[in-house]
Amino acid sequence: MRIVMVTDDVVIDRRILQEAESLIDLGHEVILIASGQGGQPEFEWIGRVKVERIWRHVLSPMPNSLLTKMLIGMRKFLVRMSRNIARAILFVISCIGRVLSKLFLSARGVAWKLVRKNFLLPFERIIVDHVRWYNPDVIHVHDLPCLKVAVCASRRFHKPLIYDAHELYPEINTLSRMQKRTLSHMEKRLVRHCDQIITVNPFIAEEMAQRYNIAEPLVVYNAINRPEGFDPTVAPNLFRESMSIPAGDAILLYQGWMSQTRGLQDLVKAMSLVGDGIRLILMGYGEARAELEEIVRRRRLGGKVHFKEAVDQSELLYWTASADAGIIPYQPIDLNNYYSSPNKLFEFIQAGLPMIVNDLPFLRKVVAGEGFGIVVKLQSPDQYARAIGEMFDVSQGGPERFRPRLLERAGEYDWAKEEKKILAIYGQIGSK
């Protein structure tokens, strides 16, 4: 079976590659169409997954020739004209809307929805063309930004469509109110054209079912397998060796994207309130790193807070297991974050790493429900400091008191279990 996956990702999410590799193991061919940016190759292999990247500003992948340049120029002119016509239509409808404002609360918003509903952008047309070229047996789209183009390709070429919703996308806090409303209406309309819907945890599945009046999507966790030969009972000690951290000091680890909205500022500030002998390591990258480094400098925390660049996925669990405890301080800044199920949760579980997590529904369900660590509200430096003190309290057994339960239950949260759900879906599609 040939499967074309479509994603808006530039840095490909681990979940996508794991699903693709699992399908390849079963003998399927997987081609991933992804977004591209400067410096990336148009075609590459990530593991055994063939990846083709499409740049949003590229109008045609045709070879460089005089005829091609003429065609590209003509196409650019037509696209520009179509945009101007669309803008003119929007302007006229918007003017009418002001006159009829008592009847239409936002005619301009309605016009925008209509345009987004009925028109594909140039790069979206290219994706449809490439899907047709690959002639897949199944189209598998990851997340809402590419759902419209995937539905278009599915209906045009009569191919089954799987929608893999990694997020409660219309609730992301960086979107405007109009964008949230538009995306929610768009998702509600498009999910009805999907043959199967998948998401990452039961809370998002329930929310989507109620919001769109559909059957609950299948839940497939963002789980991970341990590397071959990895032993979670043996700490690799990579942080202490590479950063000259004394053996007697405890290590608290945050790993992943350093976002300005994940509560990391208060986490770093809390280290001023934590006793000596506890080190915080922030491993990864992100837009908040410079701000966090400035907090460390200003508060003179250089001996207690350390930064580590992101490591390759194949090495990640060895570094994770080198810490004594992990922390997931995600903040409930929107419904998507409130219901989040971060990759690092499953990485901590497979590394056998006890954890401190903010009191969010899915984190509470797993961490408190399984006895993997401490669940508390993390909204101020004082709360962080108390939670860190509780985790490393020797009189209560320290982080080691949670480790037996992690080792016992890790098999319930690995990819070997979750991939069976993906393979079952494709088995059902293949039997039709």
C-alpha positions as CSV (number, residue, x, y, z in Angstrom):
1,M,0.0,0.0,0.0
2,R,1.3,3.5,-0.9
3,I,0.7,6.1,1.8
4,V,1.2,9.9,1.3
5,M,1.4,11.8,4.5
6,V,1.0,15.6,4.5
7,T,2.2,18.0,7.2
8,D,2.9,21.7,7.7
9,D,5.9,20.8,9.8
10,V,9.4,22.1,8.9
11,V,11.0,20.2,11.7
12,I,9.2,16.9,11.5
13,D,7.4,15.8,14.6
14,R,8.6,12.6,16.2
15,R,5.0,11.2,16.1
16,I,4.9,11.5,12.3
17,L,8.2,9.7,11.8
18,Q,7.2,6.9,14.2
19,E,3.9,6.3,12.5
20,A,5.7,6.2,9.1
21,E,8.4,3.8,10.3
22,S,5.7,1.5,11.8
23,L,3.9,1.4,8.5
24,I,7.1,0.7,6.6
25,D,7.9,-2.2,8.9
26,L,4.6,-3.7,7.8
27,G,5.7,-3.4,4.1
28,H,3.9,-0.2,3.2
29,E,5.5,2.6,1.2
30,V,5.4,6.0,2.9
31,I,6.0,9.4,1.3
32,L,5.9,12.5,3.5
33,I,5.1,15.9,1.9
34,A,6.2,18.6,4.3
35,S,6.9,22.4,4.4
36,G,10.4,23.6,3.6
37,Q,12.6,26.6,4.5
38,G,16.0,27.9,3.4
39,G,18.9,25.5,3.4
40,Q,16.7,22.3,3.5
41,P,16.9,19.9,0.5
42,E,13.8,19.4,-1.6
43,F,14.1,15.7,-1.2
44,E,15.7,13.8,1.7
45,W,15.4,10.5,3.6
46,I,14.8,10.7,7.4
47,G,15.4,7.2,8.5
48,R,13.5,5.1,5.9
49,V,10.9,7.9,5.2
50,K,11.1,9.7,1.9
51,V,10.4,13.4,2.5
52,E,9.6,16.0,-0.2
53,R,9.5,19.6,0.9
54,I,7.3,22.3,-0.6
55,W,8.1,26.0,0.0
56,R,5.1,28.2,0.4
57,H,6.5,30.8,-2.0
58,V,7.3,28.3,-4.8
59,L,4.7,28.3,-7.6
60,S,6.0,25.4,-9.7
61,P,8.6,22.7,-9.5
62,M,9.1,22.7,-13.3
63,P,12.7,22.7,-14.8
64,N,14.4,26.0,-15.6
65,S,13.8,26.8,-19.3
66,L,12.6,29.8,-21.3
67,L,9.2,28.2,-21.8
68,T,9.0,27.4,-18.1
69,K,9.9,30.9,-17.1
70,M,7.1,32.2,-19.4
71,L,4.6,29.8,-17.8
72,I,5.7,30.7,-14.3
73,G,5.4,34.4,-15.2
74,M,1.9,33.9,-16.6
75,R,1.0,31.9,-13.5
76,K,2.3,34.6,-11.2
77,F,0.3,37.2,-13.1
78,L,-2.9,35.1,-12.9
79,V,-2.4,34.4,-9.2
80,R,-1.8,38.1,-8.6
81,M,-5.0,38.9,-10.5
82,S,-7.0,36.3,-8.7
83,R,-5.8,37.8,-5.4
84,N,-6.8,41.3,-6.4
85,I,-10.2,40.1,-7.5
86,A,-10.7,38.3,-4.2
87,R,-9.6,41.4,-2.3
88,A,-12.0,43.5,-4.4
89,I,-14.8,41.1,-3.6
90,L,-13.9,41.2,0.1
91,F,-13.9,45.0,0.0
92,V,-17.3,45.2,-1.7
93,I,-18.8,42.6,0.7
94,S,-17.2,44.4,3.6
95,C,-18.8,47.7,2.6
96,I,-22.2,46.1,2.2
97,G,-21.7,44.5,5.6
98,R,-21.3,47.9,7.3
99,V,-24.7,49.0,5.9
100,L,-26.3,45.8,7.0
101,S,-24.5,45.5,10.3
102,K,-27.7,44.9,12.2
103,L,-28.3,41.8,10.2
104,F,-24.7,40.6,9.7
105,L,-22.4,41.0,12.7
106,S,-19.3,40.5,10.6
107,A,-19.8,40.4,6.9
108,R,-16.1,40.6,6.3
109,G,-15.5,37.6,8.5
110,V,-18.2,35.7,6.5
111,A,-16.5,36.7,3.3
112,W,-13.1,35.5,4.5
113,K,-14.7,32.2,5.5
114,L,-16.2,31.8,2.0
115,V,-12.9,32.6,0.3
116,R,-11.0,30.1,2.6
117,K,-13.7,27.5,2.0
118,N,-13.6,27.6,-1.8
119,F,-10.1,28.6,-2.8
120,L,-6.8,26.8,-2.5
121,L,-3.6,28.9,-2.2
122,P,-0.9,28.3,-4.9
123,F,1.3,26.1,-2.7
124,E,-1.8,24.1,-1.7
125,R,-2.6,23.4,-5.4
126,I,1.0,22.2,-5.7
127,I,0.4,19.7,-2.8
128,V,-2.7,18.4,-4.5
129,D,-0.8,18.0,-7.8
130,H,2.0,16.1,-6.0
131,V,-0.5,13.8,-4.2
132,R,-2.0,13.0,-7.7
133,W,1.5,12.3,-9.0
134,Y,2.2,9.8,-6.2
135,N,-1.2,8.2,-6.7
136,P,-1.5,6.9,-3.1
137,D,-3.8,4.3,-1.7
138,V,-4.3,6.4,1.4
139,I,-3.8,10.0,2.3
140,H,-2.8,10.7,6.0
141,V,-2.8,14.3,7.0
142,H,-1.2,15.7,10.2
143,D,-2.9,18.6,11.9
144,L,-5.4,21.2,10.8
145,P,-3.3,23.5,8.6
146,C,-3.1,20.9,5.8
147,L,-6.6,19.3,6.4
148,K,-8.3,21.4,3.7
149,V,-5.8,20.5,1.0
150,A,-5.9,16.8,2.1
151,V,-9.7,16.7,1.9
152,C,-9.6,18.3,-1.6
153,A,-7.1,15.6,-2.8
154,S,-9.1,12.8,-1.1
155,R,-12.4,13.8,-2.8
156,R,-10.8,14.6,-6.1
157,F,-8.9,11.3,-6.4
158,H,-11.4,9.2,-4.4
159,K,-8.8,8.1,-1.8
160,P,-9.5,7.3,1.9
161,L,-8.3,10.0,4.3
162,I,-6.9,9.7,7.8
163,Y,-6.8,12.9,9.9
164,D,-4.2,12.9,12.7
165,A,-5.0,15.9,15.0
166,H,-1.9,16.5,17.2
167,E,-3.5,19.6,18.8
168,L,-6.8,21.2,19.6
169,Y,-5.6,23.6,16.9
170,P,-8.4,26.2,16.9
171,E,-7.7,26.9,20.6
172,I,-4.0,27.9,20.2
173,N,-3.5,31.2,22.1
174,T,-1.4,32.9,19.3
175,L,-4.5,32.9,17.0
176,S,-6.8,35.9,16.8
177,R,-10.5,35.5,17.8
178,M,-11.5,35.6,14.1
179,Q,-8.8,33.0,13.2
180,K,-10.0,30.7,16.0
181,R,-13.6,31.0,14.9
182,T,-12.8,30.5,11.3
183,L,-10.5,27.5,12.0
184,S,-13.1,25.9,14.2
185,H,-15.8,26.2,11.5
186,M,-13.4,24.9,8.9
187,E,-12.4,21.9,11.0
188,K,-16.1,21.1,11.8
189,R,-16.9,21.1,8.1
190,L,-13.8,19.1,7.0
191,V,-13.8,16.3,9.6
192,R,-16.9,14.9,8.1
193,H,-15.0,14.0,4.9
194,C,-12.4,12.0,6.9
195,D,-12.5,8.2,7.0
196,Q,-10.7,8.0,10.3
197,I,-9.8,10.7,12.9
198,I,-6.9,10.2,15.4
199,T,-5.8,12.4,18.2
200,V,-3.3,12.4,21.1
201,N,-5.3,11.9,24.3
202,P,-8.9,11.2,25.5
203,F,-9.5,14.8,26.6
204,I,-9.0,16.2,23.1
205,A,-10.9,13.3,21.6
206,E,-13.9,14.1,23.9
207,E,-13.7,17.8,23.1
208,M,-13.6,17.2,19.4
209,A,-16.5,14.8,19.6
210,Q,-18.7,17.2,21.5
211,R,-17.6,20.3,19.5
212,Y,-18.2,18.7,16.0
213,N,-20.9,16.2,16.9
214,I,-18.8,13.2,15.6
215,A,-17.7,9.9,17.0
216,E,-14.8,10.2,19.4
217,P,-11.5,10.1,17.5
218,L,-9.2,7.2,18.2
219,V,-6.5,8.0,20.8
220,V,-2.9,7.2,19.9
221,Y,-0.4,8.5,22.5
222,N,2.8,10.3,21.6
223,A,4.7,7.4,23.0
224,I,8.3,6.4,22.4
225,N,10.2,3.1,22.4
226,R,13.4,2.6,24.4
227,P,16.5,2.3,22.1
228,E,17.8,-1.2,21.8
229,G,20.1,-2.0,24.7
230,F,18.9,0.9,26.8
231,D,18.6,0.0,30.5
232,P,16.6,2.5,32.6
233,T,18.0,1.1,35.8
234,V,21.5,2.3,35.0
235,A,22.0,6.1,34.9
236,P,24.4,7.1,32.1
237,N,25.6,10.2,34.0
238,L,26.1,12.2,30.9
239,F,25.2,15.6,32.4
240,R,27.6,15.2,35.3
241,E,30.5,14.1,33.1
242,S,30.0,16.8,30.5
243,M,29.2,19.7,32.9
244,S,31.5,18.8,35.8
245,I,28.5,18.5,38.2
246,P,29.5,16.9,41.5
247,A,28.1,13.4,42.2
248,G,26.4,14.6,45.3
249,D,24.3,17.2,43.5
250,A,20.8,16.3,42.3
251,I,19.7,17.2,38.7
252,L,16.3,18.5,37.7
253,L,15.7,18.4,33.9
254,Y,13.5,20.4,31.5
255,Q,13.9,19.2,27.9
256,G,12.3,20.4,24.7
257,W,11.2,23.7,23.2
258,M,11.9,26.7,25.4
259,S,8.7,28.7,24.9
260,Q,7.9,32.0,26.5
261,T,4.5,30.6,27.6
262,R,5.6,27.4,29.3
263,G,6.4,28.8,32.8
264,L,10.2,28.5,32.4
265,Q,10.8,32.0,33.7
266,D,9.3,31.2,37.1
267,L,11.1,27.9,37.1
268,V,14.5,29.6,36.7
269,K,13.6,32.2,39.3
270,A,12.6,29.4,41.7
271,M,16.2,28.2,41.7
272,S,17.1,31.3,43.9
273,L,14.8,29.8,46.5
274,V,16.0,26.2,46.3
275,G,18.8,25.0,48.6
276,D,22.3,24.2,47.4
277,G,22.9,20.8,45.9
278,I,20.1,20.9,43.3
279,R,20.9,21.8,39.7
280,L,18.5,22.7,36.9
281,I,19.3,21.8,33.4
282,L,17.4,23.3,30.4
283,M,18.0,21.1,27.4
284,G,16.7,22.2,24.0
285,Y,16.2,25.5,22.1
286,G,13.5,28.1,21.6
287,E,12.6,31.8,21.6
288,A,12.7,32.1,25.4
289,R,16.3,30.9,25.8
290,A,17.9,34.4,25.7
291,E,15.4,35.7,28.3
292,L,16.1,32.7,30.6
293,E,19.9,33.2,30.2
294,E,19.4,36.9,31.2
295,I,17.4,35.8,34.3
296,V,20.3,33.4,35.3
297,R,22.9,36.2,34.8
298,R,20.8,38.8,36.7
299,R,20.2,36.5,39.6
300,R,23.7,35.0,39.6
301,L,22.4,31.5,39.2
302,G,25.2,30.3,36.9
303,G,26.3,27.7,39.4
304,K,22.7,26.3,39.7
305,V,21.2,26.6,36.2
306,H,22.8,25.1,33.1
307,F,21.8,25.1,29.4
308,K,22.4,22.2,27.0
309,E,21.8,22.2,23.3
310,A,19.2,19.8,21.9
311,V,20.5,16.3,21.1
312,D,19.6,13.8,18.4
313,Q,16.5,11.7,19.0
314,S,18.6,8.6,19.0
315,E,20.6,9.9,22.0
316,L,17.8,11.6,23.9
317,L,16.8,9.0,26.4
318,Y,20.4,8.5,27.5
319,W,20.6,12.1,28.4
320,T,17.1,12.1,29.9
321,A,18.0,9.2,32.2
322,S,21.2,11.1,33.3
323,A,19.0,13.4,35.4
324,D,17.4,12.6,38.8
325,A,14.0,14.1,38.1
326,G,12.2,15.9,35.2
327,I,9.7,18.8,35.2
328,I,6.8,19.7,32.8
329,P,5.6,23.2,33.7
330,Y,3.2,23.7,30.8
331,Q,0.7,26.5,31.6
332,P,-3.1,26.5,30.9
333,I,-2.9,29.6,28.7
334,D,-5.4,28.1,26.3
335,L,-7.6,25.0,26.0
336,N,-4.9,23.4,23.7
337,N,-2.3,23.7,26.4
338,Y,-4.7,22.8,29.2
339,Y,-5.4,19.4,27.5
340,S,-1.8,18.9,26.3
341,S,0.1,15.6,26.3
342,P,3.7,16.5,25.7
343,N,6.2,14.3,24.1
344,K,8.5,14.7,27.1
345,L,6.0,13.0,29.4
346,F,6.5,9.7,27.5
347,E,10.3,10.3,27.2
348,F,10.4,10.7,31.0
349,I,8.4,7.5,31.5
350,Q,10.6,5.4,29.2
351,A,13.8,6.8,30.8
352,G,12.4,5.9,34.3
353,L,12.6,9.5,35.3
354,P,10.4,10.7,38.2
355,M,8.7,14.0,37.4
356,I,7.1,17.2,38.7
357,V,4.2,18.3,36.5
358,N,1.7,21.2,36.5
359,D,-1.9,20.3,37.4
360,L,-3.4,19.8,33.9
361,P,-5.9,17.1,33.1
362,F,-3.9,14.6,31.1
363,L,-0.7,15.1,33.1
364,R,-2.7,14.5,36.3
365,K,-4.3,11.4,34.8
366,V,-1.0,9.8,34.0
367,V,1.4,11.1,36.6
368,A,-0.9,11.1,39.7
369,G,-2.9,8.1,38.4
370,E,0.2,5.9,37.9
371,G,2.3,7.3,40.8
372,F,5.1,8.6,38.5
373,G,5.7,11.8,40.4
374,I,4.3,15.0,41.9
375,V,1.3,16.9,40.5
376,V,1.0,20.5,41.8
377,K,0.0,24.0,40.6
378,L,3.0,25.7,39.2
379,Q,2.1,29.4,38.9
380,S,4.8,31.2,40.9
381,P,8.5,30.8,41.9
382,D,7.4,29.9,45.4
383,Q,5.2,27.0,44.1
384,Y,8.0,25.7,41.9
385,A,10.5,25.9,44.8
386,R,8.1,24.0,47.1
387,A,7.5,21.3,44.5
388,I,11.3,20.9,43.8
389,G,11.9,20.7,47.6
390,E,9.2,18.0,47.9
391,M,10.6,15.9,45.0
392,F,14.2,15.9,46.5
393,D,13.1,15.6,50.1
394,V,15.3,12.8,51.4
395,S,13.1,12.1,54.4
396,Q,10.3,11.2,51.9
397,G,12.6,9.0,49.8
398,G,13.6,11.5,47.2
399,P,12.9,10.9,43.5
400,E,13.7,7.2,44.0
401,R,10.4,6.6,45.7
402,F,8.6,6.9,42.3
403,R,11.1,4.9,40.2
404,P,9.7,1.4,40.9
405,R,6.3,2.3,39.6
406,L,7.8,3.9,36.5
407,L,9.8,0.8,35.7
408,E,6.7,-1.4,36.3
409,R,4.3,0.5,34.1
410,A,6.5,1.9,31.3
411,G,5.3,-0.9,28.9
412,E,1.8,0.7,29.0
413,Y,3.1,3.9,27.5
414,D,5.5,2.7,24.8
415,W,5.2,3.0,21.0
416,A,5.1,-0.7,20.5
417,K,1.6,-0.6,22.1
418,E,0.4,2.5,20.3
419,E,1.5,1.5,16.9
420,K,-0.9,-1.4,16.9
421,K,-3.8,1.1,16.8
422,I,-2.3,2.7,13.6
423,L,-1.6,-0.6,11.9
424,A,-5.2,-1.8,12.7
425,I,-6.6,1.3,11.0
426,Y,-4.6,0.5,7.8
427,G,-5.6,-3.1,8.1
428,Q,-9.3,-2.1,8.0
429,I,-8.7,0.2,5.0
430,G,-6.8,-2.4,3.1
431,S,-9.5,-5.0,3.6
432,K,-12.2,-2.8,2.0
